[in-house]
Amino acid sequence: MTVIDIVAKEFHMKSGELMRESIKTYLEKRLAKVEADIFLIAKRYGIKDVFELDSKIKEGFFSEKEAYDDYFNFDNLEEDREKIKRMLEKL
């Protein structure tokens, strides 16, 4: 018997139901972390999304050197957020 089977049995659940709930909980936790990281970057620059950060860099509000890492992190975080949301919709 696998750990999943043991835990499912202990909580009177089916293994598949336990797996689904576990994955959902993991994705929700990860989404919360991603959204918190997005919020921190957005707050730092006073922006809503990566496109607005790009515009502010082009307008000279921030130097490319200053915002380089945050720009790419922000872009990746936004992409991760969308992937996680799509996965949650499929559950």
BAVEXLO-646875 format. One record per atom (N, C-alpha, C, O): residue in one letter; atom name; x, y, z. Coordinates in Angstrom, 1 decimal, m for minus. Example, Ala and Ser with C-alpha at 12.3 -4.5 7.8 and 13.67 -1.06 7.14 Angstrom:
+------+------+--------+--------+--------+
! rest ! atom !     c1 !     c2 !     c3 !
+------+------+--------+--------+--------+
!    A !    N !   13.2 !   m5.7 !    7.8 !
!    A !   CA !   12.3 !   m4.5 !    7.8 !
!    A !    C !   13.2 !   m3.3 !    7.8 !
!    A !    O !   14.2 !   m3.3 !    8.5 !
!    S !    N !   12.8 !   m2.2 !    7.1 !
!    S !   CA !   13.7 !   m1.1 !    7.1 !
!    S !    C !   12.9 !    0.0 !    7.9 !
!    S !    O !   13.4 !    1.1 !    8.0 !
+------+------+--------+--------+--------+
***
This chain:
+------+------+--------+--------+--------+
! rest ! atom !     c1 !     c2 !     c3 !
+------+------+--------+--------+--------+
!    M !    N !    0.8 !   m1.2 !    0.0 !
!    M !   CA !    0.0 !    0.0 !    0.0 !
!    M !    C !    0.9 !    1.2 !    0.0 !
!    M !    O !    1.9 !    1.3 !    0.7 !
!    T !    N !    0.5 !    2.2 !   m0.8 !
!    T !   CA !    1.3 !    3.5 !   m0.9 !
!    T !    C !    0.9 !    4.4 !    0.2 !
!    T !    O !   m0.1 !    4.2 !    0.9 !
!    V !    N !    1.7 !    5.5 !    0.4 !
!    V !   CA !    1.4 !    6.5 !    1.4 !
!    V !    C !    0.1 !    7.1 !    1.1 !
!    V !    O !   m0.7 !    7.4 !    2.0 !
!    I !    N !   m0.2 !    7.4 !   m0.2 !
!    I !   CA !   m1.5 !    8.0 !   m0.6 !
!    I !    C !   m2.6 !    7.1 !   m0.1 !
!    I !    O !   m3.6 !    7.6 !    0.5 !
!    D !    N !   m2.5 !    5.8 !   m0.4 !
!    D !   CA !   m3.5 !    4.9 !    0.0 !
!    D !    C !   m3.8 !    4.8 !    1.5 !
!    D !    O !   m4.9 !    4.8 !    2.0 !
!    I !    N !   m2.7 !    4.9 !    2.3 !
!    I !   CA !   m2.7 !    4.8 !    3.7 !
!    I !    C !   m3.5 !    6.1 !    4.3 !
!    I !    O !   m4.4 !    6.0 !    5.1 !
!    V !    N !   m3.0 !    7.2 !    3.8 !
!    V !   CA !   m3.6 !    8.5 !    4.2 !
!    V !    C !   m5.1 !    8.6 !    3.8 !
!    V !    O !   m5.9 !    9.0 !    4.6 !
!    A !    N !   m5.4 !    8.2 !    2.6 !
!    A !   CA !   m6.8 !    8.2 !    2.1 !
!    A !    C !   m7.6 !    7.3 !    3.0 !
!    A !    O !   m8.8 !    7.7 !    3.3 !
!    K !    N !   m7.1 !    6.1 !    3.3 !
!    K !   CA !   m7.9 !    5.2 !    4.1 !
!    K !    C !   m8.2 !    5.8 !    5.5 !
!    K !    O !   m9.3 !    5.7 !    6.0 !
!    E !    N !   m7.1 !    6.4 !    6.0 !
!    E !   CA !   m7.2 !    7.0 !    7.4 !
!    E !    C !   m8.3 !    8.1 !    7.4 !
!    E !    O !   m9.0 !    8.2 !    8.4 !
!    F !    N !   m8.4 !    8.8 !    6.4 !
!    F !   CA !   m9.4 !    9.9 !    6.3 !
!    F !    C !  m10.7 !    9.6 !    5.5 !
!    F !    O !  m11.5 !   10.4 !    5.2 !
!    H !    N !  m10.8 !    8.3 !    5.3 !
!    H !   CA !  m12.1 !    7.8 !    4.6 !
!    H !    C !  m12.3 !    8.5 !    3.3 !
!    H !    O !  m13.4 !    9.0 !    3.0 !
!    M !    N !  m11.2 !    8.6 !    2.5 !
!    M !   CA !  m11.3 !    9.2 !    1.2 !
!    M !    C !  m10.8 !    8.2 !    0.1 !
!    M !    O !  m10.2 !    7.2 !    0.5 !
!    K !    N !  m11.1 !    8.5 !   m1.1 !
!    K !   CA !  m10.6 !    7.7 !   m2.2 !
!    K !    C !   m9.2 !    8.3 !   m2.5 !
!    K !    O !   m9.0 !    9.5 !   m2.3 !
!    S !    N !   m8.3 !    7.5 !   m3.0 !
!    S !   CA !   m6.9 !    7.9 !   m3.3 !
!    S !    C !   m7.0 !    9.1 !   m4.3 !
!    S !    O !   m6.2 !   10.0 !   m4.1 !
!    G !    N !   m7.8 !    8.9 !   m5.3 !
!    G !   CA !   m7.9 !   10.0 !   m6.3 !
!    G !    C !   m8.3 !   11.3 !   m5.8 !
!    G !    O !   m7.9 !   12.4 !   m6.2 !
!    E !    N !   m9.3 !   11.2 !   m4.9 !
!    E !   CA !   m9.8 !   12.5 !   m4.2 !
!    E !    C !   m8.7 !   13.1 !   m3.4 !
!    E !    O !   m8.6 !   14.4 !   m3.4 !
!    L !    N !   m8.0 !   12.3 !   m2.7 !
!    L !   CA !   m6.9 !   12.9 !   m1.9 !
!    L !    C !   m5.8 !   13.5 !   m2.8 !
!    L !    O !   m5.3 !   14.6 !   m2.4 !
!    M !    N !   m5.5 !   12.9 !   m3.8 !
!    M !   CA !   m4.5 !   13.4 !   m4.8 !
!    M !    C !   m5.0 !   14.8 !   m5.3 !
!    M !    O !   m4.2 !   15.7 !   m5.4 !
!    R !    N !   m6.2 !   14.8 !   m5.8 !
!    R !   CA !   m6.8 !   16.0 !   m6.3 !
!    R !    C !   m6.8 !   17.2 !   m5.3 !
!    R !    O !   m6.4 !   18.3 !   m5.6 !
!    E !    N !   m7.2 !   16.9 !   m4.1 !
!    E !   CA !   m7.2 !   17.9 !   m3.0 !
!    E !    C !   m5.8 !   18.3 !   m2.7 !
!    E !    O !   m5.6 !   19.5 !   m2.4 !
!    S !    N !   m4.9 !   17.4 !   m2.7 !
!    S !   CA !   m3.5 !   17.7 !   m2.4 !
!    S !    C !   m2.9 !   18.7 !   m3.4 !
!    S !    O !   m2.2 !   19.6 !   m3.1 !
!    I !    N !   m3.2 !   18.3 !   m4.7 !
!    I !   CA !   m2.6 !   19.1 !   m5.8 !
!    I !    C !   m3.3 !   20.5 !   m5.8 !
!    I !    O !   m2.6 !   21.5 !   m6.0 !
!    K !    N !   m4.6 !   20.6 !   m5.5 !
!    K !   CA !   m5.3 !   21.8 !   m5.4 !
!    K !    C !   m4.7 !   22.7 !   m4.3 !
!    K !    O !   m4.4 !   23.9 !   m4.6 !
!    T !    N !   m4.5 !   22.1 !   m3.2 !
!    T !   CA !   m3.9 !   22.9 !   m2.1 !
!    T !    C !   m2.5 !   23.4 !   m2.4 !
!    T !    O !   m2.2 !   24.5 !   m2.1 !
!    Y !    N !   m1.7 !   22.5 !   m3.0 !
!    Y !   CA !   m0.4 !   22.9 !   m3.4 !
!    Y !    C !   m0.4 !   24.1 !   m4.4 !
!    Y !    O !    0.3 !   25.1 !   m4.2 !
!    L !    N !   m1.3 !   24.0 !   m5.4 !
!    L !   CA !   m1.3 !   25.1 !   m6.4 !
!    L !    C !   m1.8 !   26.4 !   m5.8 !
!    L !    O !   m1.3 !   27.4 !   m6.1 !
!    E !    N !   m2.8 !   26.3 !   m4.9 !
!    E !   CA !   m3.3 !   27.5 !   m4.2 !
!    E !    C !   m2.2 !   28.1 !   m3.4 !
!    E !    O !   m2.1 !   29.4 !   m3.4 !
!    K !    N !   m1.5 !   27.3 !   m2.7 !
!    K !   CA !   m0.4 !   27.9 !   m1.9 !
!    K !    C !    0.7 !   28.5 !   m2.8 !
!    K !    O !    1.2 !   29.6 !   m2.5 !
!    R !    N !    1.0 !   27.9 !   m3.8 !
!    R !   CA !    2.0 !   28.4 !   m4.8 !
!    R !    C !    1.5 !   29.7 !   m5.4 !
!    R !    O !    2.3 !   30.6 !   m5.6 !
!    L !    N !    0.2 !   29.7 !   m5.8 !
!    L !   CA !   m0.4 !   30.9 !   m6.4 !
!    L !    C !   m0.3 !   32.1 !   m5.4 !
!    L !    O !    0.0 !   33.2 !   m5.8 !
!    A !    N !   m0.6 !   31.8 !   m4.1 !
!    A !   CA !   m0.5 !   32.9 !   m3.1 !
!    A !    C !    0.9 !   33.5 !   m3.0 !
!    A !    O !    1.1 !   34.7 !   m2.9 !
!    K !    N !    1.9 !   32.6 !   m3.1 !
!    K !   CA !    3.3 !   33.1 !   m3.0 !
!    K !    C !    3.6 !   33.9 !   m4.3 !
!    K !    O !    4.3 !   34.9 !   m4.2 !
!    V !    N !    3.2 !   33.4 !   m5.4 !
!    V !   CA !    3.5 !   34.1 !   m6.7 !
!    V !    C !    2.8 !   35.5 !   m6.6 !
!    V !    O !    3.4 !   36.5 !   m7.0 !
!    E !    N !    1.6 !   35.5 !   m6.2 !
!    E !   CA !    0.9 !   36.8 !   m6.2 !
!    E !    C !    1.5 !   37.8 !   m5.1 !
!    E !    O !    1.5 !   39.0 !   m5.4 !
!    A !    N !    2.0 !   37.2 !   m4.0 !
!    A !   CA !    2.7 !   38.1 !   m3.1 !
!    A !    C !    3.9 !   38.7 !   m3.7 !
!    A !    O !    4.2 !   39.9 !   m3.4 !
!    D !    N !    4.7 !   37.9 !   m4.4 !
!    D !   CA !    5.9 !   38.4 !   m5.0 !
!    D !    C !    5.6 !   39.4 !   m6.1 !
!    D !    O !    6.3 !   40.4 !   m6.2 !
!    I !    N !    4.5 !   39.2 !   m6.9 !
!    I !   CA !    4.1 !   40.2 !   m7.9 !
!    I !    C !    3.7 !   41.5 !   m7.2 !
!    I !    O !    4.1 !   42.6 !   m7.6 !
!    F !    N !    2.9 !   41.4 !   m6.1 !
!    F !   CA !    2.5 !   42.6 !   m5.4 !
!    F !    C !    3.7 !   43.4 !   m4.9 !
!    F !    O !    3.7 !   44.6 !   m5.0 !
!    L !    N !    4.8 !   42.7 !   m4.4 !
!    L !   CA !    5.9 !   43.4 !   m3.9 !
!    L !    C !    6.6 !   44.2 !   m5.0 !
!    L !    O !    7.1 !   45.3 !   m4.8 !
!    I !    N !    6.8 !   43.6 !   m6.1 !
!    I !   CA !    7.5 !   44.2 !   m7.2 !
!    I !    C !    6.6 !   45.4 !   m7.7 !
!    I !    O !    7.1 !   46.5 !   m8.0 !
!    A !    N !    5.3 !   45.1 !   m7.9 !
!    A !   CA !    4.4 !   46.2 !   m8.4 !
!    A !    C !    4.4 !   47.4 !   m7.4 !
!    A !    O !    4.4 !   48.5 !   m7.9 !
!    K !    N !    4.4 !   47.1 !   m6.1 !
!    K !   CA !    4.4 !   48.2 !   m5.1 !
!    K !    C !    5.7 !   49.0 !   m5.2 !
!    K !    O !    5.7 !   50.2 !   m5.1 !
!    R !    N !    6.8 !   48.3 !   m5.4 !
!    R !   CA !    8.1 !   48.9 !   m5.4 !
!    R !    C !    8.2 !   50.0 !   m6.6 !
!    R !    O !    8.8 !   51.0 !   m6.4 !
!    Y !    N !    7.5 !   49.6 !   m7.7 !
!    Y !   CA !    7.6 !   50.5 !   m8.9 !
!    Y !    C !    6.3 !   51.3 !   m9.1 !
!    Y !    O !    6.2 !   52.1 !  m10.0 !
!    G !    N !    5.3 !   51.0 !   m8.3 !
!    G !   CA !    4.0 !   51.7 !   m8.5 !
!    G !    C !    3.3 !   51.4 !   m9.8 !
!    G !    O !    2.8 !   52.3 !  m10.5 !
!    I !    N !    3.3 !   50.1 !  m10.1 !
!    I !   CA !    2.8 !   49.6 !  m11.4 !
!    I !    C !    1.8 !   48.5 !  m11.2 !
!    I !    O !    1.6 !   48.0 !  m10.1 !
!    K !    N !    1.1 !   48.1 !  m12.3 !
!    K !   CA !    0.1 !   47.0 !  m12.2 !
!    K !    C !    0.6 !   45.8 !  m12.9 !
!    K !    O !    0.2 !   44.7 !  m12.5 !
!    D !    N !    1.4 !   45.9 !  m14.0 !
!    D !   CA !    1.8 !   44.8 !  m14.7 !
!    D !    C !    3.2 !   45.0 !  m15.4 !
!    D !    O !    3.7 !   46.2 !  m15.3 !
!    V !    N !    3.7 !   44.0 !  m16.0 !
!    V !   CA !    5.0 !   44.1 !  m16.6 !
!    V !    C !    5.0 !   45.1 !  m17.8 !
!    V !    O !    6.1 !   45.8 !  m18.0 !
!    F !    N !    3.9 !   45.3 !  m18.4 !
!    F !   CA !    3.8 !   46.2 !  m19.5 !
!    F !    C !    4.0 !   47.7 !  m19.0 !
!    F !    O !    4.6 !   48.5 !  m19.7 !
!    E !    N !    3.4 !   47.9 !  m17.9 !
!    E !   CA !    3.5 !   49.3 !  m17.3 !
!    E !    C !    4.9 !   49.5 !  m16.8 !
!    E !    O !    5.4 !   50.6 !  m16.9 !
!    L !    N !    5.6 !   48.5 !  m16.3 !
!    L !   CA !    7.0 !   48.6 !  m15.9 !
!    L !    C !    7.8 !   48.9 !  m17.1 !
!    L !    O !    8.7 !   49.8 !  m17.1 !
!    D !    N !    7.6 !   48.2 !  m18.2 !
!    D !   CA !    8.3 !   48.5 !  m19.4 !
!    D !    C !    8.1 !   49.9 !  m19.9 !
!    D !    O !    9.1 !   50.6 !  m20.3 !
!    S !    N !    6.9 !   50.4 !  m19.8 !
!    S !   CA !    6.6 !   51.8 !  m20.3 !
!    S !    C !    7.4 !   52.8 !  m19.4 !
!    S !    O !    7.9 !   53.8 !  m19.9 !
!    K !    N !    7.4 !   52.5 !  m18.1 !
!    K !   CA !    8.0 !   53.5 !  m17.2 !
!    K !    C !    9.6 !   53.5 !  m17.4 !
!    K !    O !   10.2 !   54.5 !  m17.2 !
!    I !    N !   10.1 !   52.3 !  m17.7 !
!    I !   CA !   11.5 !   52.2 !  m18.0 !
!    I !    C !   11.8 !   53.0 !  m19.3 !
!    I !    O !   12.8 !   53.8 !  m19.3 !
!    K !    N !   11.0 !   52.8 !  m20.3 !
!    K !   CA !   11.2 !   53.6 !  m21.6 !
!    K !    C !   11.0 !   55.1 !  m21.4 !
!    K !    O !   11.7 !   55.9 !  m22.1 !
!    E !    N !   10.1 !   55.5 !  m20.5 !
!    E !   CA !    9.9 !   56.9 !  m20.2 !
!    E !    C !   10.9 !   57.5 !  m19.3 !
!    E !    O !   10.9 !   58.7 !  m19.1 !
!    G !    N !   11.8 !   56.7 !  m18.8 !
!    G !   CA !   12.9 !   57.2 !  m18.0 !
!    G !    C !   12.6 !   57.3 !  m16.5 !
!    G !    O !   13.4 !   57.8 !  m15.7 !
!    F !    N !   11.5 !   56.8 !  m16.0 !
!    F !   CA !   11.2 !   56.8 !  m14.6 !
!    F !    C !   12.2 !   55.9 !  m13.8 !
!    F !    O !   12.5 !   56.2 !  m12.7 !
!    F !    N !   12.6 !   54.8 !  m14.5 !
!    F !   CA !   13.5 !   53.9 !  m13.9 !
!    F !    C !   14.6 !   53.5 !  m14.9 !
!    F !    O !   14.3 !   53.4 !  m16.1 !
!    S !    N !   15.8 !   53.3 !  m14.5 !
!    S !   CA !   16.9 !   52.9 !  m15.4 !
!    S !    C !   16.7 !   51.4 !  m15.7 !
!    S !    O !   16.3 !   50.6 !  m14.9 !
!    E !    N !   17.1 !   51.0 !  m16.9 !
!    E !   CA !   17.1 !   49.6 !  m17.3 !
!    E !    C !   18.0 !   48.8 !  m16.3 !
!    E !    O !   17.6 !   47.7 !  m15.9 !
!    K !    N !   19.1 !   49.3 !  m16.0 !
!    K !   CA !   20.0 !   48.6 !  m15.0 !
!    K !    C !   19.4 !   48.4 !  m13.7 !
!    K !    O !   19.5 !   47.3 !  m13.1 !
!    E !    N !   18.7 !   49.4 !  m13.2 !
!    E !   CA !   18.0 !   49.4 !  m11.9 !
!    E !    C !   16.9 !   48.3 !  m11.9 !
!    E !    O !   16.7 !   47.6 !  m10.9 !
!    A !    N !   16.1 !   48.3 !  m13.0 !
!    A !   CA !   14.9 !   47.4 !  m13.0 !
!    A !    C !   15.1 !   46.1 !  m13.7 !
!    A !    O !   14.1 !   45.4 !  m13.9 !
!    Y !    N !   16.2 !   45.8 !  m14.3 !
!    Y !   CA !   16.5 !   44.7 !  m15.1 !
!    Y !    C !   16.0 !   43.4 !  m14.5 !
!    Y !    O !   15.2 !   42.7 !  m15.1 !
!    D !    N !   16.5 !   43.0 !  m13.3 !
!    D !   CA !   16.1 !   41.8 !  m12.7 !
!    D !    C !   14.7 !   41.7 !  m12.3 !
!    D !    O !   14.0 !   40.7 !  m12.5 !
!    D !    N !   14.1 !   42.8 !  m11.8 !
!    D !   CA !   12.7 !   42.9 !  m11.4 !
!    D !    C !   11.8 !   42.7 !  m12.7 !
!    D !    O !   10.8 !   42.1 !  m12.6 !
!    Y !    N !   12.2 !   43.3 !  m13.8 !
!    Y !   CA !   11.4 !   43.2 !  m15.0 !
!    Y !    C !   11.3 !   41.7 !  m15.4 !
!    Y !    O !   10.1 !   41.3 !  m15.7 !
!    F !    N !   12.3 !   41.0 !  m15.4 !
!    F !   CA !   12.3 !   39.6 !  m15.9 !
!    F !    C !   11.6 !   38.7 !  m14.8 !
!    F !    O !   10.9 !   37.8 !  m15.1 !
!    N !    N !   11.9 !   39.0 !  m13.5 !
!    N !   CA !   11.2 !   38.3 !  m12.5 !
!    N !    C !    9.7 !   38.5 !  m12.5 !
!    N !    O !    8.9 !   37.6 !  m12.4 !
!    F !    N !    9.3 !   39.8 !  m12.7 !
!    F !   CA !    7.9 !   40.1 !  m12.8 !
!    F !    C !    7.2 !   39.4 !  m14.0 !
!    F !    O !    6.1 !   38.9 !  m13.8 !
!    D !    N !    7.9 !   39.4 !  m15.1 !
!    D !   CA !    7.3 !   38.8 !  m16.3 !
!    D !    C !    7.2 !   37.3 !  m16.0 !
!    D !    O !    6.1 !   36.7 !  m16.4 !
!    N !    N !    8.2 !   36.6 !  m15.5 !
!    N !   CA !    8.1 !   35.2 !  m15.1 !
!    N !    C !    7.0 !   34.9 !  m14.1 !
!    N !    O !    6.3 !   33.9 !  m14.2 !
!    L !    N !    6.9 !   35.8 !  m13.1 !
!    L !   CA !    5.8 !   35.6 !  m12.1 !
!    L !    C !    4.4 !   35.7 !  m12.7 !
!    L !    O !    3.6 !   34.9 !  m12.4 !
!    E !    N !    4.3 !   36.6 !  m13.6 !
!    E !   CA !    2.9 !   36.8 !  m14.2 !
!    E !    C !    2.6 !   35.5 !  m15.1 !
!    E !    O !    1.5 !   35.1 !  m15.1 !
!    E !    N !    3.6 !   35.0 !  m15.7 !
!    E !   CA !    3.4 !   33.8 !  m16.5 !
!    E !    C !    3.1 !   32.6 !  m15.6 !
!    E !    O !    2.2 !   31.8 !  m15.9 !
!    D !    N !    3.8 !   32.5 !  m14.5 !
!    D !   CA !    3.6 !   31.4 !  m13.6 !
!    D !    C !    2.1 !   31.5 !  m13.0 !
!    D !    O !    1.4 !   30.5 !  m12.9 !
!    R !    N !    1.7 !   32.7 !  m12.7 !
!    R !   CA !    0.4 !   33.0 !  m12.2 !
!    R !    C !   m0.7 !   32.4 !  m13.1 !
!    R !    O !   m1.6 !   31.8 !  m12.7 !
!    E !    N !   m0.5 !   32.7 !  m14.4 !
!    E !   CA !   m1.5 !   32.3 !  m15.4 !
!    E !    C !   m1.5 !   30.8 !  m15.6 !
!    E !    O !   m2.5 !   30.2 !  m15.7 !
!    K !    N !   m0.3 !   30.2 !  m15.5 !
!    K !   CA !   m0.2 !   28.7 !  m15.6 !
!    K !    C !   m0.9 !   28.0 !  m14.5 !
!    K !    O !   m1.6 !   27.1 !  m14.6 !
!    I !    N !   m0.7 !   28.6 !  m13.3 !
!    I !   CA !   m1.3 !   28.0 !  m12.1 !
!    I !    C !   m2.8 !   28.1 !  m12.1 !
!    I !    O !   m3.5 !   27.2 !  m11.8 !
!    K !    N !   m3.3 !   29.3 !  m12.6 !
!    K !   CA !   m4.7 !   29.5 !  m12.7 !
!    K !    C !   m5.3 !   28.5 !  m13.7 !
!    K !    O !   m6.4 !   28.0 !  m13.4 !
!    R !    N !   m4.6 !   28.3 !  m14.8 !
!    R !   CA !   m5.2 !   27.4 !  m15.8 !
!    R !    C !   m5.2 !   25.9 !  m15.2 !
!    R !    O !   m6.2 !   25.2 !  m15.4 !
!    M !    N !   m4.2 !   25.6 !  m14.5 !
!    M !   CA !   m4.2 !   24.2 !  m13.9 !
!    M !    C !   m5.3 !   24.1 !  m12.8 !
!    M !    O !   m6.0 !   23.1 !  m12.8 !
!    L !    N !   m5.5 !   25.1 !  m12.0 !
!    L !   CA !   m6.6 !   25.1 !  m11.1 !
!    L !    C !   m8.0 !   25.0 !  m11.7 !
!    L !    O !   m8.9 !   24.3 !  m11.2 !
!    E !    N !   m8.2 !   25.6 !  m12.9 !
!    E !   CA !   m9.4 !   25.5 !  m13.6 !
!    E !    C !   m9.7 !   24.1 !  m14.1 !
!    E !    O !  m10.9 !   23.7 !  m14.2 !
!    K !    N !   m8.6 !   23.4 !  m14.3 !
!    K !   CA !   m8.8 !   22.0 !  m14.8 !
!    K !    C !   m9.1 !   21.0 !  m13.7 !
!    K !    O !   m9.6 !   19.9 !  m14.0 !
!    L !    N !   m8.9 !   21.4 !  m12.5 !
!    L !   CA !   m9.2 !   20.5 !  m11.4 !
!    L !    C !  m10.7 !   20.4 !  m11.1 !
!    L !    O !  m11.1 !   19.6 !  m10.2 !
+------+------+--------+--------+--------+
***
